[in-house]
Amino acid sequence: MGMPISDYFEEFDPKPIGVASLAQVHIGRLRGSGEQVAVKLQHPHLQEFCEIDMEMVEVTLGWIKHWFPDFEFTWLGEEMRENLPKEMDFIHEKQNAERTMAEFEHIRTSLYIPEVKEARKRILVMEYIQGGRVDDLEYLSDHNIDRNKVSLELARIFCQMVHINGWFHADPHPGNLLIRPATPGSKSPYNFEIVLLDHGLYFDLDTPLRINYSKWWLALIAPATPETLEERKKYAKLVGNIDEDLYPVFEAAITGRAALEGSWEDIAQDDGPTGVPRAKSMIDLSAQTEEEMEAIRNAVVQKEGLLLSVFDVLRRVPRRVLMVLKLNDLTRSLDRALMTTHSTVRIFLITAKYCTFAVWLDESQRLVSEMRRKGLSGMSLGLLWDYFWVWWRYEKMYRSLEFAEWWMDTGASLVTAKAWIRGLFTVGGLQGAHRAAAGLA
């Protein structure tokens, strides 16, 4: 900062409130304004140690590749070499946070990005936020926050980033998310705000990749007709550079489940290599059972060549797509951790809505550009019909998804109401009813 700590802060707590691999966070109070802030300080001599770490990782991975050619992990070293310097530059983190704030500025959302007061390469001073973990059911109950809505808002935030903005947070985990009651003047449509922290690493998706990924999701959600199965494999190739032989493994990585019906062509249509019944689409997926998880683990170990196929998928898939898969895992795991009362496929409907909107925007903008290029004299009825057909297809799909959402949310409300009544009589009183409805009893 170029000055003593006492010249910049009225108060500065030398004991960190959080410590991670690259930095630690302290609480301070700005001199003059008296505002309480969070101060992120990079560990001393980190640059020198990180250079040594990167060299060691690259050498180790090179030896692994030499002795075990099938286990190709050198891309991990390349990824570390490219992205670690970005995470170590807090000016870069400030720019990422400001860009994300700008992209959500005109959206009614519960997302909140702490304001950055000042940034240097190794020091970041930002607004101090108090809140709880997004999966802390006690905290949610104490502040009367609906855990179902928290799960759905998380899905909406990350779907907006991936499918619409094409710019997404690439280090998502529960430690980078806080929740707090909505403040006066908040843009949140609910009584809470979701605070997203640590903006050191973001990835972008160019338009073709973003739209093809959205179309692949829509194919996964559609019933498994022969045409849909072909579309799934077509977009898997465009999105992940995945051929037909590796498609089932890639599909399982996206869904987090055993592959859908029609993915494995060398076996019976109703059961995959796990021996469990398979759904026709992601909408048909039931809650994952312990039997299915155990069957998947056994298949990876026992089915010849399957483990190598997993490594091959990791090697082929673009790094930014792997980061998107990490986001998918986060939303699914938080939905489970929050013990939501809606269907396990409820968050998939949100993804489907954003994919539908993304495809509609792309196709409508393409047609409008074509109309402008041709002008009134060159515009044909065929072009107008194409625009109407694209709009009608979007409206039909979007409204059907909204109805499905309403139906599932109604069912979730009934489950919550039953839990409230059960808590009223079995746990005891209104407090017991409230805790039961919050998933705590």
N, C-alpha and C positions, 0 to 999 in steps of 0.2 A: 504493500500500500504506500510505501515511501514515507511512513510516519510511525511514531510509537502507537501501540494499541490504545493507550490512554488518551491520545489526541483524537482518535476516531470514535471510540466507544466510551460512554459514561460508565457502563458496566460490561464486564466480559467474564463469563464463567469458564475457567480453565479446564473444568471437567467436561468431556464431550458427552452429548446425549445420544450419540450414535457413531459407531466406528465401522468402516467397510474397508475393502482391500486397497482402494485408492485414496480415500480421504476420511475425515472425521468432521462431525458437525457440533458446533458450540452455540450457546445462546448468548447474545449480547444486546446492548441497548445503545442506539445511536446518540452521539453527542449532538446537542442542539434540539432535535425533534423529540428525543426520548423514546422513539419507537423501538419496540422489541423486535429483534431480527435473528435469523438463523445464519450462522457463519460457517461455510464449508471450506475447510483447509486441507490442501493436499499434503500427504505425508512427506516429510523431508527426504531428499535424495531419491525420490521415487523414479525420476527419469533414468538415473544410472542403473538402478536395480531392475527396472522394467526392460531395459535394453539387454541385460544379462539374461533375464527370464525368457525373452523372445528368442534369443540365440539358442538357449538350452532346449526350448520346445521344438524349434525347427530341426536341430540336430537329432533329438530323440525321435521325432516323427520320421525323419529321413532314414534312421536305422531300422525303425519298425517296417517301413516300406521295403527296405532292402532285404530283410530277413523274412518278412511275411507280405509278399506282394498283393495278396488279396485284401489285406487290411490297409486301405488307403485313407490316411488321415492327414496328409500334408496340407490339405485345404484349411485345417484348423490353425496351423501356423501362419498361413497367408492371411486368414481372417484376423488373427490377433495382431499381425504386423500392420494391417491397414486401419483397424478400428481403435486399438488401444491409444494411439496418440490423440485421436479425437476426444476420447473420454477424459484424457488428462488435460485438455485445454478447456478451462471453465468459461472462456469467452465464447467458444463454440457452443457450450451448453446454454449460455444466455441467449444466443441467436436461435437455437432450436426452440427454447421455451417461448420466445417472442413470436416466432413463426407459428407455433401451435396456437397461441392465444389469438393471433390474427385469423387463422383459419376457422376457429370456432366463434369468432366475434359476433356473427349474425345468426347463430344457431341457439335455439333455446335448449340448454343442456345443463346437466348437473356438474359437468366438468369444471374444475377450478385449477388454474395454474398460478402458483405463488409468484408475486411480482419480484423481479430481480432488481435490487437497489444499485449494485455495483459488481462488476466482474473484472477480474484480472486472470492471467493464465493459471494461477494456482490458488486463487482466493475468490469465493463467490459469497456475496452478501445478499440475502433475500428475505422476503416477508416470512415471519415466523407463524406457522400454522399449528394449532392444537387440535387434535382429533384422535380417533381410534382406528384400529385396523378395519378394513372393509368386511372382514370375516369374523369380527368380534361380536357374537350374538348378544352378549351381555350389554355391550355398549349400544348396539342397535335398539335393544329392548328399553334401556334406560332413557333413550332419546325418542322413543316411539317411532322408529324408522322401520319401514316395511322391508324385510330382507328380500322379498321377491322383486320389488322395484329396484333395489340396489343391484341385484344380479342382471336385470334387464338393462339398466342404465349403463353398466359396465360393457355389456355386449354392444349397445348402441354407440358408445364412445369409440370403441376400437373398430367397429364396422365403418363408422364415418371416416376414421383415419385411413383404413385400408381400401375400402371400395369406392369412396367418393374423393377424398383428398389425395390419395396416393402418396401419403407421407405419414409414417407411423413410428411410435415409440418402440424401440427394439430391445429394451431391457425390462420387460414387464414381469413383475413378481409382487406378491402381497406387500413386501416391505417398501415398495415404491408407491403405494396407494394408501391414502388416509380418507376417512369419512368424518364429516362434522355436520351439525345442524346448519341449515341454510341461514345465511346472514341477511340483514336488511338490504334490499336492493339486489338480491341474488337473481341470476337468470334461471336458476334451477326450477323445473316444473314441479318439483317435489319439496319435501321439508328437509332435504339434505343436499350436501355438495360432496362430490368425489374429487379429492385433491391428488393430482398426479405429480410425482416428484422425479428427480434425477433424469434430466433431459440430455444427458451426455451422448447418447447413441440413438440415432434415427436412421431409417432407411426410406428410400423413395421407390415407388413403382411407376414405371412409365405407362402411358395410356394403353398400349396393346396388352401388356402383361396384366394390368389391373382389370381390364374388361374381360380378357380370356379367363382370368381367375374367377371373376364373378359369374361368367357363363358356366364354368365348370361346377361351381357350387349349385347353380340352378339345375344342372343336369343331375347332380347327386340327390337333389331334393325331389326331382320328378320320378314317376314310376318307372320301373326297369323294363321298358319296351326295347326291342332290338335297336331302334333308332337312338334311344336315349343311351344305351350301352355304348354305341359307337361314338356319340358325342362326348361321353365321359372320357373315353380313351383318347379322343382327338384333342380335347382341351388339356388333358394330363400331359400330352406330348408338348403342347405349346407352352404350358405353364412351367412344367418341371423337367422337360427333356427326358420324359419317361416313356419307354417303349412298352408294348403289350405284355411282354414277359414280366416286367416289374410293376405293372399297373396295380395289381391287388395290394402289393406292399405299400405303394404310395397312397392308395385310397384309404387303407387302414390307418396310415399316419394322419391323414386329414380328419377322418371321422373319429379316431381314437377307439375304434371298435374292430371286430372281425369284418372282413370285406363284405360288401353288399352282394345281393343275388346277381349272378351273371358275371362276376369278376374272375372267378376261377373256372376256366373252361375245361380243365382236365378232370373235374370231379363232378359229383352230383350237384344239381342246381340248388337244392335246398340247404346243403351244409357245406361249409368251407373246410379248410384244413384243420380248423379247431374242433370240428364235429358238432358245433352248435348251430341252430337254425339262423338263417340270415334274412335280413329285412330287404324289401324291394327298393326302398329309398331311405334317406336319412329321416324322413318324417315318420316312417314306420318303426323306427328303432324304439325298443322298450328299454327300461332301466337296465343298466349293465349289471349282471350278476357275478358273484364270486366264481361261479362255475365257468363263465365265459372268460374272465380275466386269467384264471388258472389254465384254461385251454389255450389261450393265446401264448402264455409263457411257455407252456409245454411244446407248442407248435414251433416257436422260435428255436428252441433247443433241439427238438427231435426231428423236425422235417428237414430232409437233406437239402442243403443249399439255401435255406430260407434266411439264415443269419447273414450269409454273404450277400444275399439280395438286399437286406436292410442296409448294409454298408455301401452297396452299389448305389442305392437310392440317395443316401446322404452325400455321396460323391458327385452325383449328377445334378441334383436339384440346386438351382441358384441360391446363394446364401440368403438373399432377401426373402425368398419364399420360405426357407427354413425358419426365418424369424417370424413370418406370418403364422406358421404352424405353432410356434411358441405362444403367440397371442391366442390362438384357438385353444391351446391347452390351458392357458390361464383362465379364460372365461368358463370353460367346462369345469375346471377344478374348483373355482370359486362358487359356481352354481351348486356344486355338491357340498362344499364347506359351509355354505349359508343354509343348507338344509331347506331349500325352497320347496314350496308346496305345489308348484306348477309342474307340468310334464317335463321330462328330461329333454324333450326336443323343442321346448319353448324358445330357447335362445337361438335355435336353428332357424326359427321363423323370422327372427329379427335379421339374421344374416341374409335370408332369402329376400326380405323387403329391401335391404340396402343393395343387394345384387341386382334386383329388378330395377330399382331406381337408377343405378349406375349404367346398366345396359340401355335403358330408355334415354338417359341424357346423352349417351354416346351416339345412339342411332338417330335421335331427333336432331342433334346438333349437326350431324353429317348431312341429313336431308335439308335442313335449313340453309346450310352453307351451299348446297347444290342449287337450291332455289334462288339464292342471292346471286350466285354465279351466272345462272341462265337468265335472270331477270323476268319481268312479266311476259315479255314477248316469247321467251323460250321455255316458259314453264308449261309442263304437260299435265294432263289429268292423271297420268300414271304416277307422277311424282307426288301429287296431292294424295292419291290413293295410298301410296306407300307410307306417307306421313300419318294418315288416318289409321292405317292398319297397325303401325308401330305403336301409336297412342292407344288404340283399343286393346291390343295385346298387353300393354303395360297396365292399363286400368283394370282389366279383367284379372290379371295375376295379383296385382297389389290389393285389390278389394277382397279377393278370396283369402289372401294371407291375413288381412285385417280381421275378417270374420273368424278365421281359425284362431287368431290371437284372442279375440273376445271369448270364444268358446273355452279355450284353455284357461284364461284368466278367471272366468266364471267358476270353472271346476276348482281352480286353486283357492278361490275365495271360500268355496264350500268346505274344502279341506281345512282351511284355517278356522272357519266358524265351528266345525266339529271339534277341533283341538281346543278352542276357547271354551266350549260347553263342557268338554271332558275335564279340562283344568278347573272349571268352576266347581265341579262336584267331587272330583277325585283328588285334586291338589289342595283346593280350598280357597273359596272366595274370589273376589275380583283380581287380586294379585296373582293367585294361582292360574286363573283363566288367562291373564295377560302373558304370563311366562310360558304357558302351554302354547298359546298362539304364536309366540316368538321362537318356538322350537327349543325352549329351555326346560321343559318338564313333560 
